[in-house]
Amino acid sequence: MQEVEFYCRKCKKSMKMSYGFSGDDNAPVMNGIMIRCHTNKCTRVVTLRNFTEGHVRNMVDTRGKVYL
């Protein structure tokens, strides 16, 4: 099982949240969860809606990071 970490696309800092894949590309991923960037300068909030594991798997870079 692969685990990915979420990072802010704006400031490139960690959002201190990770996700472990179950293997089903059609499974919903944290539907309705709000993730907030934890830096003082960045006030970005991301809500994951209609994301599937296949969509998140396509967003992963070579180091296992997903920029939202």
C-alpha atoms as one frame of an Amber mdcrd trajectory, in Angstrom:
protein
   0.000   0.000   0.000   1.315   3.425  -0.988   0.999   6.527   1.181   1.025
  10.102  -0.135   1.363  13.415   1.688  -0.574  16.571   0.837   1.222  19.894
   0.286  -0.006  23.425  -0.397   0.314  24.409  -4.043   0.717  28.082  -3.123
   3.468  28.014  -0.454   4.817  24.438  -1.006   4.547  23.605   2.733   3.117
  20.411   4.200  -0.569  20.347   5.118   0.309  17.715   7.752  -2.028  15.138
   6.273  -1.351  11.888   4.466  -3.500   9.276   2.735  -2.964   5.549   2.244
  -4.376   4.031  -0.939  -6.723   1.060  -0.695  -6.173  -0.064  -4.288  -9.619
   0.775  -5.707  -9.224   3.653  -8.210 -12.965   4.455  -8.056 -13.110   4.791
  -4.250 -13.873   8.321  -2.969 -11.044  10.088  -1.152 -11.928  12.043   2.016
 -15.120  13.477   0.523 -16.048  16.817   2.152 -12.894  17.082   4.281 -11.449
  20.597   4.616  -7.645  20.777   4.747  -6.040  24.021   5.928  -2.478  25.141
   5.282  -0.659  25.487   8.630   1.676  28.388   7.849   0.983  31.893   9.188
   1.395  33.601   5.811  -0.795  31.244   3.775  -4.515  31.104   4.584  -5.470
  28.542   1.946  -8.212  25.987   2.641  -8.858  23.060   0.292 -12.056  20.987
   0.268 -11.794  17.628  -1.463 -14.978  17.064  -3.474 -15.536  14.268  -5.964
 -11.902  13.134  -5.720 -11.252   9.445  -6.353  -8.119   7.441  -5.620  -7.381
   7.307  -9.349  -7.483  11.112  -9.594  -5.186  11.539  -6.577  -2.851   8.809
  -7.878  -2.440  10.810 -11.123  -1.471  13.924  -9.122   1.379  12.234  -7.194
   4.925  13.352  -8.063   8.052  11.166  -7.906   8.567  11.778  -4.144   5.036
  10.800  -3.095   3.760  14.370  -2.713   0.423  15.748  -3.893   0.137  19.516
  -4.299  -3.417  20.762  -3.715
